[in-house]
């Protein structure tokens, strides 16, 4: 298994753990706001499930950002100077439309307003689709992919030139040394100065 595949699996696993924690937080808040933990009449936002979902997932977003920034994508530097926060929030708001659409269809089209239907539409179907979209977008637009030293020198002919230089036992001319230095991206040696005459 390649290093890239192992890194992808590790990132996906950590992302799922962070997403799971954020989902649990959002799920608890959503069910309290929309259903009052099944007490019905005492739900603060019982007639506004979409607002309840947005509030709950905004809190979940904060949990997700902290976990993603400091653990799930710990090997990736943020693309932007603010630690990727603005892009992270923008992606979360965009992908939040997926479970909101699922919830709206369940409520307004299918006429289902019980806790089970709300949770299946928003927190199961919508959650899975949203997670897949966020994982791809975070890796692409928020956190830079780490670059290994092998990839830096993985240009056609460069490694062969480095190996040839290691095995070459004879003297090296100034022009050859300059060409090799340029090919591996190192600093060019200063040109030799001719001795000044009397």
LONULO-859471 format. One record per residue (C-alpha): x, y, z. Coordinates in steps of 0.25 Angstrom, whole numbers, plus 5000, padded with zeros to 4 digits. Layout:
BEGIN
<site xx="X" yy="Y" zz="Z"/>
...
//
This chain:
BEGIN
<site xx="5000" yy="5000" zz="5000"/>
<site xx="5006" yy="5013" zz="4996"/>
<site xx="5008" yy="5025" zz="5006"/>
<site xx="4998" yy="5033" zz="4999"/>
<site xx="4987" yy="5022" zz="5001"/>
<site xx="4991" yy="5021" zz="5015"/>
<site xx="4990" yy="5036" zz="5018"/>
<site xx="4977" yy="5036" zz="5011"/>
<site xx="4971" yy="5025" zz="5020"/>
<site xx="4977" yy="5031" zz="5032"/>
<site xx="4971" yy="5045" zz="5029"/>
<site xx="4957" yy="5039" zz="5025"/>
<site xx="4957" yy="5031" zz="5039"/>
<site xx="4961" yy="5043" zz="5047"/>
<site xx="4951" yy="5052" zz="5039"/>
<site xx="4940" yy="5042" zz="5042"/>
<site xx="4943" yy="5042" zz="5057"/>
<site xx="4943" yy="5057" zz="5057"/>
<site xx="4930" yy="5057" zz="5049"/>
<site xx="4924" yy="5047" zz="5058"/>
<site xx="4927" yy="5056" zz="5070"/>
<site xx="4921" yy="5068" zz="5063"/>
<site xx="4909" yy="5061" zz="5059"/>
<site xx="4906" yy="5056" zz="5073"/>
<site xx="4907" yy="5070" zz="5078"/>
<site xx="4898" yy="5075" zz="5067"/>
<site xx="4888" yy="5064" zz="5069"/>
<site xx="4886" yy="5066" zz="5083"/>
<site xx="4884" yy="5081" zz="5081"/>
<site xx="4875" yy="5079" zz="5069"/>
<site xx="4866" yy="5069" zz="5076"/>
<site xx="4865" yy="5078" zz="5089"/>
<site xx="4861" yy="5090" zz="5080"/>
<site xx="4852" yy="5083" zz="5070"/>
<site xx="4846" yy="5072" zz="5079"/>
<site xx="4849" yy="5076" zz="5093"/>
<site xx="4855" yy="5062" zz="5095"/>
<site xx="4841" yy="5056" zz="5091"/>
<site xx="4833" yy="5064" zz="5101"/>
<site xx="4827" yy="5071" zz="5089"/>
<site xx="4820" yy="5083" zz="5095"/>
<site xx="4833" yy="5088" zz="5102"/>
<site xx="4841" yy="5089" zz="5089"/>
<site xx="4847" yy="5103" zz="5088"/>
<site xx="4847" yy="5102" zz="5073"/>
<site xx="4837" yy="5091" zz="5070"/>
<site xx="4830" yy="5099" zz="5059"/>
<site xx="4843" yy="5103" zz="5053"/>
<site xx="4851" yy="5090" zz="5050"/>
<site xx="4860" yy="5097" zz="5039"/>
<site xx="4865" yy="5108" zz="5049"/>
<site xx="4867" yy="5098" zz="5060"/>
<site xx="4876" yy="5090" zz="5050"/>
<site xx="4884" yy="5102" zz="5046"/>
<site xx="4886" yy="5106" zz="5061"/>
<site xx="4890" yy="5092" zz="5064"/>
<site xx="4900" yy="5090" zz="5053"/>
<site xx="4906" yy="5103" zz="5055"/>
<site xx="4911" yy="5098" zz="5068"/>
<site xx="4915" yy="5085" zz="5062"/>
<site xx="4923" yy="5093" zz="5052"/>
<site xx="4931" yy="5099" zz="5063"/>
<site xx="4934" yy="5085" zz="5068"/>
<site xx="4937" yy="5080" zz="5054"/>
<site xx="4947" yy="5092" zz="5051"/>
<site xx="4955" yy="5090" zz="5063"/>
<site xx="4956" yy="5075" zz="5061"/>
<site xx="4959" yy="5076" zz="5047"/>
<site xx="4969" yy="5087" zz="5048"/>
<site xx="4977" yy="5081" zz="5060"/>
<site xx="4975" yy="5066" zz="5058"/>
<site xx="4968" yy="5061" zz="5045"/>
<site xx="4977" yy="5069" zz="5035"/>
<site xx="4988" yy="5071" zz="5045"/>
<site xx="4998" yy="5068" zz="5034"/>
<site xx="4993" yy="5078" zz="5025"/>
<site xx="4996" yy="5093" zz="5026"/>
<site xx="4984" yy="5102" zz="5023"/>
<site xx="4983" yy="5108" zz="5010"/>
<site xx="4979" yy="5122" zz="5015"/>
<site xx="4986" yy="5131" zz="5026"/>
<site xx="4974" yy="5130" zz="5035"/>
<site xx="4976" yy="5115" zz="5037"/>
<site xx="4965" yy="5112" zz="5027"/>
<site xx="4954" yy="5117" zz="5036"/>
<site xx="4946" yy="5126" zz="5025"/>
<site xx="4947" yy="5115" zz="5015"/>
<site xx="4943" yy="5104" zz="5025"/>
<site xx="4931" yy="5112" zz="5029"/>
<site xx="4927" yy="5115" zz="5015"/>
<site xx="4928" yy="5100" zz="5011"/>
<site xx="4920" yy="5096" zz="5024"/>
<site xx="4909" yy="5106" zz="5020"/>
<site xx="4909" yy="5101" zz="5006"/>
<site xx="4908" yy="5086" zz="5010"/>
<site xx="4898" yy="5089" zz="5021"/>
<site xx="4888" yy="5091" zz="5009"/>
<site xx="4889" yy="5076" zz="5006"/>
<site xx="4882" yy="5072" zz="5020"/>
<site xx="4873" yy="5084" zz="5020"/>
<site xx="4868" yy="5080" zz="5006"/>
<site xx="4866" yy="5066" zz="5011"/>
<site xx="4858" yy="5071" zz="5024"/>
<site xx="4850" yy="5081" zz="5015"/>
<site xx="4846" yy="5069" zz="5006"/>
<site xx="4842" yy="5060" zz="5018"/>
<site xx="4834" yy="5071" zz="5025"/>
<site xx="4828" yy="5079" zz="5013"/>
<site xx="4827" yy="5069" zz="5002"/>
<site xx="4825" yy="5056" zz="5010"/>
<site xx="4817" yy="5062" zz="5022"/>
<site xx="4826" yy="5055" zz="5032"/>
<site xx="4828" yy="5063" zz="5045"/>
<site xx="4831" yy="5052" zz="5055"/>
<site xx="4845" yy="5052" zz="5062"/>
<site xx="4849" yy="5039" zz="5055"/>
<site xx="4846" yy="5044" zz="5041"/>
<site xx="4853" yy="5057" zz="5044"/>
<site xx="4866" yy="5050" zz="5049"/>
<site xx="4866" yy="5040" zz="5037"/>
<site xx="4865" yy="5051" zz="5027"/>
<site xx="4874" yy="5061" zz="5033"/>
<site xx="4884" yy="5054" zz="5041"/>
<site xx="4885" yy="5041" zz="5034"/>
<site xx="4883" yy="5043" zz="5019"/>
<site xx="4887" yy="5057" zz="5019"/>
<site xx="4898" yy="5055" zz="5028"/>
<site xx="4905" yy="5044" zz="5019"/>
<site xx="4903" yy="5052" zz="5007"/>
<site xx="4909" yy="5065" zz="5014"/>
<site xx="4920" yy="5057" zz="5020"/>
<site xx="4925" yy="5052" zz="5007"/>
<site xx="4924" yy="5066" zz="5000"/>
<site xx="4931" yy="5073" zz="5012"/>
<site xx="4943" yy="5062" zz="5013"/>
<site xx="4946" yy="5065" zz="4998"/>
<site xx="4945" yy="5080" zz="4999"/>
<site xx="4953" yy="5081" zz="5012"/>
<site xx="4964" yy="5073" zz="5006"/>
<site xx="4964" yy="5081" zz="4993"/>
<site xx="4961" yy="5096" zz="4997"/>
<site xx="4964" yy="5097" zz="5012"/>
<site xx="4977" yy="5089" zz="5016"/>
<site xx="4989" yy="5087" zz="5007"/>
<site xx="4993" yy="5073" zz="5003"/>
<site xx="5007" yy="5070" zz="5010"/>
<site xx="5018" yy="5069" zz="4999"/>
<site xx="5029" yy="5058" zz="5002"/>
<site xx="5044" yy="5060" zz="4999"/>
<site xx="5042" yy="5049" zz="4988"/>
<site xx="5032" yy="5057" zz="4981"/>
<site xx="5041" yy="5070" zz="4981"/>
<site xx="5052" yy="5062" zz="4973"/>
<site xx="5042" yy="5053" zz="4965"/>
<site xx="5045" yy="5060" zz="4952"/>
<site xx="5049" yy="5053" zz="4940"/>
<site xx="5064" yy="5051" zz="4940"/>
<site xx="5067" yy="5057" zz="4953"/>
<site xx="5069" yy="5045" zz="4962"/>
<site xx="5077" yy="5038" zz="4951"/>
<site xx="5087" yy="5050" zz="4951"/>
<site xx="5088" yy="5050" zz="4966"/>
<site xx="5091" yy="5035" zz="4966"/>
<site xx="5101" yy="5037" zz="4954"/>
<site xx="5108" yy="5048" zz="4962"/>
<site xx="5109" yy="5039" zz="4974"/>
<site xx="5116" yy="5028" zz="4966"/>
<site xx="5125" yy="5037" zz="4958"/>
<site xx="5139" yy="5036" zz="4963"/>
<site xx="5146" yy="5045" zz="4953"/>
<site xx="5148" yy="5060" zz="4953"/>
<site xx="5136" yy="5069" zz="4950"/>
<site xx="5137" yy="5081" zz="4941"/>
<site xx="5132" yy="5094" zz="4945"/>
<site xx="5121" yy="5094" zz="4934"/>
<site xx="5117" yy="5080" zz="4938"/>
<site xx="5116" yy="5084" zz="4953"/>
<site xx="5107" yy="5096" zz="4949"/>
<site xx="5098" yy="5088" zz="4941"/>
<site xx="5096" yy="5078" zz="4952"/>
<site xx="5093" yy="5088" zz="4962"/>
<site xx="5083" yy="5095" zz="4953"/>
<site xx="5076" yy="5081" zz="4950"/>
<site xx="5074" yy="5078" zz="4965"/>
<site xx="5069" yy="5092" zz="4969"/>
<site xx="5082" yy="5095" zz="4977"/>
<site xx="5089" yy="5108" zz="4977"/>
<site xx="5098" yy="5110" zz="4966"/>
<site xx="5113" yy="5111" zz="4970"/>
<site xx="5120" yy="5124" zz="4967"/>
<site xx="5128" yy="5125" zz="4954"/>
<site xx="5143" yy="5124" zz="4955"/>
<site xx="5150" yy="5137" zz="4954"/>
<site xx="5162" yy="5137" zz="4945"/>
<site xx="5175" yy="5141" zz="4952"/>
<site xx="5178" yy="5156" zz="4950"/>
<site xx="5190" yy="5159" zz="4942"/>
<site xx="5201" yy="5168" zz="4948"/>
//
